[in-house]
Amino acid sequence: MSEFEAVQGRLTFTAGDRLLAEIAVPDTGGRYGWTTVAPDLDSAPDGVHDLRIGLHGDVRLAAFRFCS
C-alpha cells in the first residue's frame, strides 16, 4: 500500500491467544468498492484450531479463502 492510500480499517486473524496476522485495509472509495488483501504468515500453528477473524474500523468482509 502506498503512503497516499488512506487506511479504512484492519483485519486481525487469531488462533486462540496467538495473533497470526494483522492486515491494513485501504479505503476503496465507496461502500461497494472492493479490494484484495493478503497477509504473509511467518508460520502456521500446528494442529487444529478455531480461527477468529476480527474486523476493526469501517470494514465489510465479503469472502475469504485459504491458499498454500
Buried (B, 14 or more C-beta within 10 A) or exposed (E): EEEEEEEBBBBBBBBEEEEBBEBEBBBBEEEEEEEEEEEEEEEEEEEEEEEEEEEEEEEEEEEEEEEE
